[in-house]
Amino acid sequence: MSFDLDDAHWFKSTRSGAGKDCVEVAFLFGGRVGVRDSKNPAGPALVFDGASWDAFTQGVDSGAFACALADR
């Protein structure tokens, strides 16, 4: 499935600081959420349905991915 992201309003988290190595997020039509690499804004973007994005952000908030990051 293809999405037109030309008019998307991309933003970085307020927690990302001054660094340029961040992801950007855009809330899209139909409750979808776009995610892209801030270093490559013309590159590919991932698009999630709202329920999947909510599950992911709840997992981040609850620390569900902490072990995966600690093992790196």
N, CA, C and O atoms as a Tripos MOL2 file, in Angstrom:
@<TRIPOS>MOLECULE
protein
  288   287    72     0     0
PROTEIN
NO_CHARGES

@<TRIPOS>ATOM
      1 N           0.8470   -1.1730    0.0000 N.3       1 MET1
      2 CA          0.0000    0.0000    0.0000 C.3       1 MET1
      3 C           0.8920    1.2350    0.0000 C.2       1 MET1
      4 O           1.9240    1.2620    0.6710 O.2       1 MET1
      5 N           0.5020    2.2370   -0.7390 N.am      2 SER2
      6 CA          1.2890    3.4580   -0.8760 C.3       2 SER2
      7 C           0.5310    4.6270   -0.2510 C.2       2 SER2
      8 O          -0.6950    4.6970   -0.3340 O.2       2 SER2
      9 N           1.2700    5.5420    0.3740 N.am      3 PHE3
     10 CA          0.6680    6.7060    1.0140 C.3       3 PHE3
     11 C           1.3400    7.9690    0.4950 C.2       3 PHE3
     12 O           2.5560    7.9920    0.3060 O.2       3 PHE3
     13 N           0.5680    9.0060    0.2660 N.am      4 ASP4
     14 CA          1.1080   10.3000   -0.1300 C.3       4 ASP4
     15 C           1.4630   11.0650    1.1400 C.2       4 ASP4
     16 O           0.5800   11.4580    1.9030 O.2       4 ASP4
     17 N           2.7500   11.2730    1.3610 N.am      5 LEU5
     18 CA          3.2160   11.9270    2.5870 C.3       5 LEU5
     19 C           3.7080   13.3520    2.3260 C.2       5 LEU5
     20 O           4.3240   13.9630    3.1990 O.2       5 LEU5
     21 N           3.4400   13.8850    1.1300 N.am      6 ASP6
     22 CA          3.9380   15.2180    0.7650 C.3       6 ASP6
     23 C           3.4260   16.3130    1.6850 C.2       6 ASP6
     24 O           4.1580   17.2610    1.9690 O.2       6 ASP6
     25 N           2.2020   16.2110    2.1550 N.am      7 ASP7
     26 CA          1.6190   17.2510    3.0040 C.3       7 ASP7
     27 C           1.6670   16.9140    4.4900 C.2       7 ASP7
     28 O           1.0700   17.6150    5.3060 O.2       7 ASP7
     29 N           2.3700   15.8530    4.8420 N.am      8 ALA8
     30 CA          2.4470   15.4490    6.2530 C.3       8 ALA8
     31 C           3.2240   16.4840    7.0630 C.2       8 ALA8
     32 O           4.1980   17.0580    6.5770 O.2       8 ALA8
     33 N           2.7960   16.7150    8.2760 N.am      9 HIS9
     34 CA          3.4880   17.6230    9.2030 C.3       9 HIS9
     35 C           4.3530   16.7660   10.1230 C.2       9 HIS9
     36 O           3.8460   16.1540   11.0640 O.2       9 HIS9
     37 N           5.6490   16.7240    9.8540 N.am     10 TRP10
     38 CA          6.5910   15.8910   10.6070 C.3      10 TRP10
     39 C           7.1200   16.6540   11.8100 C.2      10 TRP10
     40 O           7.3360   17.8630   11.7370 O.2      10 TRP10
     41 N           7.3270   15.9560   12.9060 N.am     11 PHE11
     42 CA          7.8930   16.5890   14.1000 C.3      11 PHE11
     43 C           8.7520   15.5890   14.8600 C.2      11 PHE11
     44 O           8.5970   14.3760   14.7200 O.2      11 PHE11
     45 N           9.6600   16.1250   15.6670 N.am     12 LYS12
     46 CA         10.5050   15.3100   16.5450 C.3      12 LYS12
     47 C           9.9670   15.4230   17.9600 C.2      12 LYS12
     48 O           9.2850   16.3890   18.3020 O.2      12 LYS12
     49 N          10.2730   14.4480   18.7630 N.am     13 SER13
     50 CA          9.8850   14.4810   20.1610 C.3      13 SER13
     51 C          10.5800   15.6450   20.8570 C.2      13 SER13
     52 O          11.7050   16.0050   20.5120 O.2      13 SER13
     53 N           9.9070   16.2200   21.8250 N.am     14 THR14
     54 CA         10.5370   17.2780   22.6160 C.3      14 THR14
     55 C          11.6770   16.7200   23.4600 C.2      14 THR14
     56 O          12.4990   17.4830   23.9670 O.2      14 THR14
     57 N          11.7370   15.4080   23.6160 N.am     15 ARG15
     58 CA         12.8000   14.7560   24.3820 C.3      15 ARG15
     59 C          14.0330   14.4510   23.5300 C.2      15 ARG15
     60 O          15.0200   13.9310   24.0500 O.2      15 ARG15
     61 N          13.9960   14.7570   22.2550 N.am     16 SER16
     62 CA         15.0990   14.3800   21.3710 C.3      16 SER16
     63 C          16.3130   15.2970   21.5050 C.2      16 SER16
     64 O          17.3910   14.9510   21.0210 O.2      16 SER16
     65 N          16.1710   16.4360   22.1370 N.am     17 GLY17
     66 CA         17.3040   17.3300   22.3270 C.3      17 GLY17
     67 C          17.7230   17.9990   21.0380 C.2      17 GLY17
     68 O          16.9490   18.0710   20.0820 O.2      17 GLY17
     69 N          18.9530   18.4900   21.0140 N.am     18 ALA18
     70 CA         19.4500   19.2520   19.8640 C.3      18 ALA18
     71 C          20.0710   18.3640   18.7920 C.2      18 ALA18
     72 O          20.4040   18.8520   17.7120 O.2      18 ALA18
     73 N          20.2320   17.0860   19.0640 N.am     19 GLY19
     74 CA         20.8610   16.1900   18.0990 C.3      19 GLY19
     75 C          20.0410   16.0200   16.8380 C.2      19 GLY19
     76 O          18.8290   16.2390   16.8300 O.2      19 GLY19
     77 N          20.7150   15.6300   15.7790 N.am     20 LYS20
     78 CA         20.0260   15.4420   14.5060 C.3      20 LYS20
     79 C          19.6970   13.9800   14.2300 C.2      20 LYS20
     80 O          19.0370   13.6790   13.2350 O.2      20 LYS20
     81 N          20.1370   13.0730   15.0810 N.am     21 ASP21
     82 CA         19.9020   11.6440   14.8770 C.3      21 ASP21
     83 C          18.6160   11.2330   15.5830 C.2      21 ASP21
     84 O          18.6470   10.6470   16.6650 O.2      21 ASP21
     85 N          17.5010   11.5460   14.9640 N.am     22 CYS22
     86 CA         16.2010   11.3040   15.5860 C.3      22 CYS22
     87 C          15.2490   10.6930   14.5740 C.2      22 CYS22
     88 O          15.5230   10.6610   13.3740 O.2      22 CYS22
     89 N          14.1460   10.2180   15.0720 N.am     23 VAL23
     90 CA         13.0480    9.8610   14.1960 C.3      23 VAL23
     91 C          12.0470   10.9980   14.2200 C.2      23 VAL23
     92 O          11.9490   11.7360   15.2000 O.2      23 VAL23
     93 N          11.3140   11.1320   13.1460 N.am     24 GLU24
     94 CA         10.2390   12.1080   13.0680 C.3      24 GLU24
     95 C           8.9300   11.3540   12.8940 C.2      24 GLU24
     96 O           8.8880   10.2770   12.3000 O.2      24 GLU24
     97 N           7.8660   11.9370   13.4230 N.am     25 VAL25
     98 CA          6.5490   11.3150   13.4010 C.3      25 VAL25
     99 C           5.5660   12.2860   12.7590 C.2      25 VAL25
    100 O           5.6840   13.5000   12.9240 O.2      25 VAL25
    101 N           4.6090   11.7500   12.0370 N.am     26 ALA26
    102 CA          3.5180   12.5550   11.4750 C.3      26 ALA26
    103 C           2.2060   11.8120   11.7030 C.2      26 ALA26
    104 O           2.1040   10.6150   11.4360 O.2      26 ALA26
    105 N           1.2170   12.5270   12.1950 N.am     27 PHE27
    106 CA         -0.1200   11.9480   12.3370 C.3      27 PHE27
    107 C          -0.8310   12.1490   11.0050 C.2      27 PHE27
    108 O          -0.9650   13.2770   10.5310 O.2      27 PHE27
    109 N          -1.2830   11.0610   10.4090 N.am     28 LEU28
    110 CA         -1.8070   11.0560    9.0510 C.3      28 LEU28
    111 C          -3.3110   10.8360    9.0250 C.2      28 LEU28
    112 O          -3.9280   10.5140   10.0410 O.2      28 LEU28
    113 N          -3.8790   11.0160    7.8560 N.am     29 PHE29
    114 CA         -5.2990   10.7930    7.6310 C.3      29 PHE29
    115 C          -5.6970    9.3650    8.0090 C.2      29 PHE29
    116 O          -4.9320    8.4250    7.7950 O.2      29 PHE29
    117 N          -6.8620    9.2140    8.5540 N.am     30 GLY30
    118 CA         -7.3790    7.8870    8.8790 C.3      30 GLY30
    119 C          -6.7790    7.2820   10.1230 C.2      30 GLY30
    120 O          -6.8840    6.0720   10.3220 O.2      30 GLY30
    121 N          -6.1450    8.0880   10.9780 N.am     31 GLY31
    122 CA         -5.5840    7.5830   12.2230 C.3      31 GLY31
    123 C          -4.2380    6.9010   12.0770 C.2      31 GLY31
    124 O          -3.7280    6.3260   13.0380 O.2      31 GLY31
    125 N          -3.6620    6.9560   10.8960 N.am     32 ARG32
    126 CA         -2.3500    6.3380   10.6920 C.3      32 ARG32
    127 C          -1.2460    7.2560   11.2060 C.2      32 ARG32
    128 O          -1.4480    8.4570   11.3910 O.2      32 ARG32
    129 N          -0.0660    6.6590   11.4340 N.am     33 VAL33
    130 CA          1.0870    7.4020   11.9340 C.3      33 VAL33
    131 C           2.2840    7.0620   11.0570 C.2      33 VAL33
    132 O           2.5910    5.8910   10.8340 O.2      33 VAL33
    133 N           2.9570    8.0970   10.5630 N.am     34 GLY34
    134 CA          4.1700    7.9200    9.7750 C.3      34 GLY34
    135 C           5.3960    8.1210   10.6380 C.2      34 GLY34
    136 O           5.3940    8.9450   11.5530 O.2      34 GLY34
    137 N           6.4590    7.3580   10.3420 N.am     35 VAL35
    138 CA          7.7180    7.4660   11.0740 C.3      35 VAL35
    139 C           8.8440    7.4620   10.0430 C.2      35 VAL35
    140 O           8.8640    6.6250    9.1410 O.2      35 VAL35
    141 N           9.7890    8.4090   10.1810 N.am     36 ARG36
    142 CA         10.9130    8.4720    9.2540 C.3      36 ARG36
    143 C          12.1820    8.8910    9.9750 C.2      36 ARG36
    144 O          12.1370    9.3790   11.1040 O.2      36 ARG36
    145 N          13.3070    8.6960    9.3180 N.am     37 ASP37
    146 CA         14.6210    9.0740    9.8250 C.3      37 ASP37
    147 C          14.8330   10.5600    9.5590 C.2      37 ASP37
    148 O          14.7310   11.0000    8.4130 O.2      37 ASP37
    149 N          15.1250   11.3370   10.5950 N.am     38 SER38
    150 CA         15.2960   12.7780   10.4200 C.3      38 SER38
    151 C          16.5090   13.1240    9.5470 C.2      38 SER38
    152 O          16.5530   14.2000    8.9510 O.2      38 SER38
    153 N          17.4780   12.2330    9.4710 N.am     39 LYS39
    154 CA         18.6610   12.4910    8.6370 C.3      39 LYS39
    155 C          18.3780   12.2730    7.1580 C.2      39 LYS39
    156 O          19.1600   12.6970    6.3080 O.2      39 LYS39
    157 N          17.2710   11.6180    6.8450 N.am     40 ASN40
    158 CA         16.9330   11.3020    5.4640 C.3      40 ASN40
    159 C          15.4420   11.5620    5.2120 C.2      40 ASN40
    160 O          14.6880   10.6260    4.9460 O.2      40 ASN40
    161 N          15.0190   12.8190    5.2930 N.am     41 PRO41
    162 CA         13.5880   13.1090    5.1790 C.3      41 PRO41
    163 C          12.9860   12.7520    3.8160 C.2      41 PRO41
    164 O          11.7740   12.5620    3.7150 O.2      41 PRO41
    165 N          13.7980   12.6590    2.7810 N.am     42 ALA42
    166 CA         13.2850   12.2770    1.4690 C.3      42 ALA42
    167 C          13.2650   10.7560    1.2940 C.2      42 ALA42
    168 O          12.7640   10.2500    0.2910 O.2      42 ALA42
    169 N          13.8050   10.0440    2.2600 N.am     43 GLY43
    170 CA         13.8740    8.5900    2.1840 C.3      43 GLY43
    171 C          12.5660    7.9320    2.5580 C.2      43 GLY43
    172 O          11.5330    8.5940    2.6550 O.2      43 GLY43
    173 N          12.6090    6.6360    2.7670 N.am     44 PRO44
    174 CA         11.3780    5.8980    3.0640 C.3      44 PRO44
    175 C          10.8210    6.2200    4.4540 C.2      44 PRO44
    176 O          11.5400    6.6660    5.3480 O.2      44 PRO44
    177 N           9.5450    5.9830    4.5990 N.am     45 ALA45
    178 CA          8.8720    6.1510    5.8880 C.3      45 ALA45
    179 C           8.0550    4.9010    6.1670 C.2      45 ALA45
    180 O           7.5670    4.2440    5.2480 O.2      45 ALA45
    181 N           7.9170    4.5890    7.4210 N.am     46 LEU46
    182 CA          7.0340    3.5060    7.8520 C.3      46 LEU46
    183 C           5.6850    4.1190    8.1950 C.2      46 LEU46
    184 O           5.6240    5.2220    8.7380 O.2      46 LEU46
    185 N           4.6140    3.4210    7.8850 N.am     47 VAL47
    186 CA          3.2720    3.8980    8.2230 C.3      47 VAL47
    187 C           2.5690    2.8050    9.0170 C.2      47 VAL47
    188 O           2.4650    1.6610    8.5750 O.2      47 VAL47
    189 N           2.0900    3.1830   10.1950 N.am     48 PHE48
    190 CA          1.4160    2.2630   11.1040 C.3      48 PHE48
    191 C          -0.0450    2.6500   11.2430 C.2      48 PHE48
    192 O          -0.3980    3.8240   11.1350 O.2      48 PHE48
    193 N          -0.8950    1.6580   11.4840 N.am     49 ASP49
    194 CA         -2.2690    2.0060   11.8490 C.3      49 ASP49
    195 C          -2.2370    2.4850   13.3010 C.2      49 ASP49
    196 O          -1.2900    2.2060   14.0360 O.2      49 ASP49
    197 N          -3.2670    3.1980   13.6980 N.am     50 GLY50
    198 CA         -3.2980    3.8000   15.0260 C.3      50 GLY50
    199 C          -3.1570    2.8030   16.1670 C.2      50 GLY50
    200 O          -2.4720    3.0890   17.1490 O.2      50 GLY50
    201 N          -3.7910    1.6360   16.0580 N.am     51 ALA51
    202 CA         -3.7270    0.6390   17.1300 C.3      51 ALA51
    203 C          -2.3090    0.0980   17.2900 C.2      51 ALA51
    204 O          -1.8500   -0.1110   18.4130 O.2      51 ALA51
    205 N          -1.6210   -0.1270   16.1940 N.am     52 SER52
    206 CA         -0.2380   -0.6260   16.2650 C.3      52 SER52
    207 C           0.6820    0.4230   16.8710 C.2      52 SER52
    208 O           1.5520    0.0960   17.6780 O.2      52 SER52
    209 N           0.4960    1.6810   16.4860 N.am     53 TRP53
    210 CA          1.3190    2.7570   17.0460 C.3      53 TRP53
    211 C           1.0620    2.8890   18.5450 C.2      53 TRP53
    212 O           2.0020    3.0460   19.3240 O.2      53 TRP53
    213 N          -0.1930    2.8280   18.9490 N.am     54 ASP54
    214 CA         -0.5200    2.9110   20.3780 C.3      54 ASP54
    215 C           0.1240    1.7650   21.1530 C.2      54 ASP54
    216 O           0.6620    1.9810   22.2390 O.2      54 ASP54
    217 N           0.0770    0.5530   20.6110 N.am     55 ALA55
    218 CA          0.6870   -0.6000   21.2820 C.3      55 ALA55
    219 C           2.1950   -0.4090   21.4050 C.2      55 ALA55
    220 O           2.7750   -0.7170   22.4460 O.2      55 ALA55
    221 N           2.8330    0.0950   20.3520 N.am     56 PHE56
    222 CA          4.2730    0.3400   20.4000 C.3      56 PHE56
    223 C           4.6230    1.3860   21.4580 C.2      56 PHE56
    224 O           5.5070    1.1550   22.2820 O.2      56 PHE56
    225 N           3.9390    2.5350   21.4450 N.am     57 THR57
    226 CA          4.2820    3.5860   22.4080 C.3      57 THR57
    227 C           3.9740    3.1560   23.8390 C.2      57 THR57
    228 O           4.6870    3.5510   24.7610 O.2      57 THR57
    229 N           2.9350    2.3610   24.0450 N.am     58 GLN58
    230 CA          2.6660    1.8350   25.3910 C.3      58 GLN58
    231 C           3.7690    0.8880   25.8240 C.2      58 GLN58
    232 O           4.1440    0.8700   26.9960 O.2      58 GLN58
    233 N           4.2980    0.0940   24.8880 N.am     59 GLY59
    234 CA          5.4190   -0.7870   25.1980 C.3      59 GLY59
    235 C           6.6640   -0.0090   25.5770 C.2      59 GLY59
    236 O           7.3860   -0.3940   26.4970 O.2      59 GLY59
    237 N           6.9190    1.0860   24.8680 N.am     60 VAL60
    238 CA          8.0680    1.9410   25.2120 C.3      60 VAL60
    239 C           7.8740    2.5180   26.6040 C.2      60 VAL60
    240 O           8.7860    2.4710   27.4290 O.2      60 VAL60
    241 N           6.6940    3.0610   26.8690 N.am     61 ASP61
    242 CA          6.4070    3.6680   28.1770 C.3      61 ASP61
    243 C           6.5390    2.6720   29.3210 C.2      61 ASP61
    244 O           6.9640    3.0410   30.4160 O.2      61 ASP61
    245 N           6.1780    1.4070   29.0780 N.am     62 SER62
    246 CA          6.2020    0.4060   30.1470 C.3      62 SER62
    247 C           7.5730   -0.2500   30.3140 C.2      62 SER62
    248 O           7.7810   -1.0290   31.2430 O.2      62 SER62
    249 N           8.5080    0.0670   29.4100 N.am     63 GLY63
    250 CA          9.8370   -0.5220   29.5080 C.3      63 GLY63
    251 C           9.9580   -1.8850   28.8520 C.2      63 GLY63
    252 O          10.9230   -2.6060   29.1050 O.2      63 GLY63
    253 N           9.0040   -2.2510   28.0190 N.am     64 ALA64
    254 CA          9.0030   -3.5720   27.3930 C.3      64 ALA64
    255 C          10.2180   -3.8180   26.5060 C.2      64 ALA64
    256 O          10.5760   -4.9690   26.2590 O.2      64 ALA64
    257 N          10.8560   -2.7560   26.0260 N.am     65 PHE65
    258 CA         11.9840   -2.9130   25.1220 C.3      65 PHE65
    259 C          13.3280   -2.6680   25.8090 C.2      65 PHE65
    260 O          14.3660   -2.6730   25.1490 O.2      65 PHE65
    261 N          13.3200   -2.4560   27.1090 N.am     66 ALA66
    262 CA         14.5510   -2.1300   27.8440 C.3      66 ALA66
    263 C          15.5780   -3.2640   27.7470 C.2      66 ALA66
    264 O          16.7690   -3.0010   27.5800 O.2      66 ALA66
    265 N          15.1410   -4.4910   27.8470 N.am     67 CYS67
    266 CA         16.0700   -5.6300   27.7660 C.3      67 CYS67
    267 C          16.7290   -5.7090   26.3950 C.2      67 CYS67
    268 O          17.9220   -5.9940   26.2900 O.2      67 CYS67
    269 N          15.9640   -5.4610   25.3610 N.am     68 ALA68
    270 CA         16.5190   -5.5130   24.0080 C.3      68 ALA68
    271 C          17.6140   -4.4780   23.8190 C.2      68 ALA68
    272 O          18.6150   -4.7470   23.1540 O.2      68 ALA68
    273 N          17.4320   -3.3020   24.3950 N.am     69 LEU69
    274 CA         18.4280   -2.2510   24.2690 C.3      69 LEU69
    275 C          19.6380   -2.5270   25.1510 C.2      69 LEU69
    276 O          20.7630   -2.2030   24.7690 O.2      69 LEU69
    277 N          19.4300   -3.1190   26.3180 N.am     70 ALA70
    278 CA         20.5250   -3.4080   27.2300 C.3      70 ALA70
    279 C          21.4480   -4.4840   26.6780 C.2      70 ALA70
    280 O          22.6300   -4.5110   27.0200 O.2      70 ALA70
    281 N          20.9360   -5.3690   25.8330 N.am     71 ASP71
    282 CA         21.7330   -6.4570   25.2870 C.3      71 ASP71
    283 C          22.5930   -6.0290   24.1120 C.2      71 ASP71
    284 O          23.3820   -6.8320   23.6120 O.2      71 ASP71
    285 N          22.4690   -4.8100   23.6620 N.am     72 ARG72
    286 CA         23.2160   -4.3430   22.4860 C.3      72 ARG72
    287 C          24.6520   -4.1000   22.7930 C.2      72 ARG72
    288 O          25.4140   -3.7050   21.9110 O.2      72 ARG72
@<TRIPOS>BOND
     1     1     2 1
     2     2     3 1
     3     3     4 2
     4     3     5 am
     5     5     6 1
     6     6     7 1
     7     7     8 2
     8     7     9 am
     9     9    10 1
    10    10    11 1
    11    11    12 2
    12    11    13 am
    13    13    14 1
    14    14    15 1
    15    15    16 2
    16    15    17 am
    17    17    18 1
    18    18    19 1
    19    19    20 2
    20    19    21 am
    21    21    22 1
    22    22    23 1
    23    23    24 2
    24    23    25 am
    25    25    26 1
    26    26    27 1
    27    27    28 2
    28    27    29 am
    29    29    30 1
    30    30    31 1
    31    31    32 2
    32    31    33 am
    33    33    34 1
    34    34    35 1
    35    35    36 2
    36    35    37 am
    37    37    38 1
    38    38    39 1
    39    39    40 2
    40    39    41 am
    41    41    42 1
    42    42    43 1
    43    43    44 2
    44    43    45 am
    45    45    46 1
    46    46    47 1
    47    47    48 2
    48    47    49 am
    49    49    50 1
    50    50    51 1
    51    51    52 2
    52    51    53 am
    53    53    54 1
    54    54    55 1
    55    55    56 2
    56    55    57 am
    57    57    58 1
    58    58    59 1
    59    59    60 2
    60    59    61 am
    61    61    62 1
    62    62    63 1
    63    63    64 2
    64    63    65 am
    65    65    66 1
    66    66    67 1
    67    67    68 2
    68    67    69 am
    69    69    70 1
    70    70    71 1
    71    71    72 2
    72    71    73 am
    73    73    74 1
    74    74    75 1
    75    75    76 2
    76    75    77 am
    77    77    78 1
    78    78    79 1
    79    79    80 2
    80    79    81 am
    81    81    82 1
    82    82    83 1
    83    83    84 2
    84    83    85 am
    85    85    86 1
    86    86    87 1
    87    87    88 2
    88    87    89 am
    89    89    90 1
    90    90    91 1
    91    91    92 2
    92    91    93 am
    93    93    94 1
    94    94    95 1
    95    95    96 2
    96    95    97 am
    97    97    98 1
    98    98    99 1
    99    99   100 2
   100    99   101 am
   101   101   102 1
   102   102   103 1
   103   103   104 2
   104   103   105 am
   105   105   106 1
   106   106   107 1
   107   107   108 2
   108   107   109 am
   109   109   110 1
   110   110   111 1
   111   111   112 2
   112   111   113 am
   113   113   114 1
   114   114   115 1
   115   115   116 2
   116   115   117 am
   117   117   118 1
   118   118   119 1
   119   119   120 2
   120   119   121 am
   121   121   122 1
   122   122   123 1
   123   123   124 2
   124   123   125 am
   125   125   126 1
   126   126   127 1
   127   127   128 2
   128   127   129 am
   129   129   130 1
   130   130   131 1
   131   131   132 2
   132   131   133 am
   133   133   134 1
   134   134   135 1
   135   135   136 2
   136   135   137 am
   137   137   138 1
   138   138   139 1
   139   139   140 2
   140   139   141 am
   141   141   142 1
   142   142   143 1
   143   143   144 2
   144   143   145 am
   145   145   146 1
   146   146   147 1
   147   147   148 2
   148   147   149 am
   149   149   150 1
   150   150   151 1
   151   151   152 2
   152   151   153 am
   153   153   154 1
   154   154   155 1
   155   155   156 2
   156   155   157 am
   157   157   158 1
   158   158   159 1
   159   159   160 2
   160   159   161 am
   161   161   162 1
   162   162   163 1
   163   163   164 2
   164   163   165 am
   165   165   166 1
   166   166   167 1
   167   167   168 2
   168   167   169 am
   169   169   170 1
   170   170   171 1
   171   171   172 2
   172   171   173 am
   173   173   174 1
   174   174   175 1
   175   175   176 2
   176   175   177 am
   177   177   178 1
   178   178   179 1
   179   179   180 2
   180   179   181 am
   181   181   182 1
   182   182   183 1
   183   183   184 2
   184   183   185 am
   185   185   186 1
   186   186   187 1
   187   187   188 2
   188   187   189 am
   189   189   190 1
   190   190   191 1
   191   191   192 2
   192   191   193 am
   193   193   194 1
   194   194   195 1
   195   195   196 2
   196   195   197 am
   197   197   198 1
   198   198   199 1
   199   199   200 2
   200   199   201 am
   201   201   202 1
   202   202   203 1
   203   203   204 2
   204   203   205 am
   205   205   206 1
   206   206   207 1
   207   207   208 2
   208   207   209 am
   209   209   210 1
   210   210   211 1
   211   211   212 2
   212   211   213 am
   213   213   214 1
   214   214   215 1
   215   215   216 2
   216   215   217 am
   217   217   218 1
   218   218   219 1
   219   219   220 2
   220   219   221 am
   221   221   222 1
   222   222   223 1
   223   223   224 2
   224   223   225 am
   225   225   226 1
   226   226   227 1
   227   227   228 2
   228   227   229 am
   229   229   230 1
   230   230   231 1
   231   231   232 2
   232   231   233 am
   233   233   234 1
   234   234   235 1
   235   235   236 2
   236   235   237 am
   237   237   238 1
   238   238   239 1
   239   239   240 2
   240   239   241 am
   241   241   242 1
   242   242   243 1
   243   243   244 2
   244   243   245 am
   245   245   246 1
   246   246   247 1
   247   247   248 2
   248   247   249 am
   249   249   250 1
   250   250   251 1
   251   251   252 2
   252   251   253 am
   253   253   254 1
   254   254   255 1
   255   255   256 2
   256   255   257 am
   257   257   258 1
   258   258   259 1
   259   259   260 2
   260   259   261 am
   261   261   262 1
   262   262   263 1
   263   263   264 2
   264   263   265 am
   265   265   266 1
   266   266   267 1
   267   267   268 2
   268   267   269 am
   269   269   270 1
   270   270   271 1
   271   271   272 2
   272   271   273 am
   273   273   274 1
   274   274   275 1
   275   275   276 2
   276   275   277 am
   277   277   278 1
   278   278   279 1
   279   279   280 2
   280   279   281 am
   281   281   282 1
   282   282   283 1
   283   283   284 2
   284   283   285 am
   285   285   286 1
   286   286   287 1
   287   287   288 2
@<TRIPOS>SUBSTRUCTURE
     1 MET1         2 RESIDUE 1 A MET
     2 SER2         6 RESIDUE 1 A SER
     3 PHE3        10 RESIDUE 1 A PHE
     4 ASP4        14 RESIDUE 1 A ASP
     5 LEU5        18 RESIDUE 1 A LEU
     6 ASP6        22 RESIDUE 1 A ASP
     7 ASP7        26 RESIDUE 1 A ASP
     8 ALA8        30 RESIDUE 1 A ALA
     9 HIS9        34 RESIDUE 1 A HIS
    10 TRP10       38 RESIDUE 1 A TRP
    11 PHE11       42 RESIDUE 1 A PHE
    12 LYS12       46 RESIDUE 1 A LYS
    13 SER13       50 RESIDUE 1 A SER
    14 THR14       54 RESIDUE 1 A THR
    15 ARG15       58 RESIDUE 1 A ARG
    16 SER16       62 RESIDUE 1 A SER
    17 GLY17       66 RESIDUE 1 A GLY
    18 ALA18       70 RESIDUE 1 A ALA
    19 GLY19       74 RESIDUE 1 A GLY
    20 LYS20       78 RESIDUE 1 A LYS
    21 ASP21       82 RESIDUE 1 A ASP
    22 CYS22       86 RESIDUE 1 A CYS
    23 VAL23       90 RESIDUE 1 A VAL
    24 GLU24       94 RESIDUE 1 A GLU
    25 VAL25       98 RESIDUE 1 A VAL
    26 ALA26      102 RESIDUE 1 A ALA
    27 PHE27      106 RESIDUE 1 A PHE
    28 LEU28      110 RESIDUE 1 A LEU
    29 PHE29      114 RESIDUE 1 A PHE
    30 GLY30      118 RESIDUE 1 A GLY
    31 GLY31      122 RESIDUE 1 A GLY
    32 ARG32      126 RESIDUE 1 A ARG
    33 VAL33      130 RESIDUE 1 A VAL
    34 GLY34      134 RESIDUE 1 A GLY
    35 VAL35      138 RESIDUE 1 A VAL
    36 ARG36      142 RESIDUE 1 A ARG
    37 ASP37      146 RESIDUE 1 A ASP
    38 SER38      150 RESIDUE 1 A SER
    39 LYS39      154 RESIDUE 1 A LYS
    40 ASN40      158 RESIDUE 1 A ASN
    41 PRO41      162 RESIDUE 1 A PRO
    42 ALA42      166 RESIDUE 1 A ALA
    43 GLY43      170 RESIDUE 1 A GLY
    44 PRO44      174 RESIDUE 1 A PRO
    45 ALA45      178 RESIDUE 1 A ALA
    46 LEU46      182 RESIDUE 1 A LEU
    47 VAL47      186 RESIDUE 1 A VAL
    48 PHE48      190 RESIDUE 1 A PHE
    49 ASP49      194 RESIDUE 1 A ASP
    50 GLY50      198 RESIDUE 1 A GLY
    51 ALA51      202 RESIDUE 1 A ALA
    52 SER52      206 RESIDUE 1 A SER
    53 TRP53      210 RESIDUE 1 A TRP
    54 ASP54      214 RESIDUE 1 A ASP
    55 ALA55      218 RESIDUE 1 A ALA
    56 PHE56      222 RESIDUE 1 A PHE
    57 THR57      226 RESIDUE 1 A THR
    58 GLN58      230 RESIDUE 1 A GLN
    59 GLY59      234 RESIDUE 1 A GLY
    60 VAL60      238 RESIDUE 1 A VAL
    61 ASP61      242 RESIDUE 1 A ASP
    62 SER62      246 RESIDUE 1 A SER
    63 GLY63      250 RESIDUE 1 A GLY
    64 ALA64      254 RESIDUE 1 A ALA
    65 PHE65      258 RESIDUE 1 A PHE
    66 ALA66      262 RESIDUE 1 A ALA
    67 CYS67      266 RESIDUE 1 A CYS
    68 ALA68      270 RESIDUE 1 A ALA
    69 LEU69      274 RESIDUE 1 A LEU
    70 ALA70      278 RESIDUE 1 A ALA
    71 ASP71      282 RESIDUE 1 A ASP
    72 ARG72      286 RESIDUE 1 A ARG
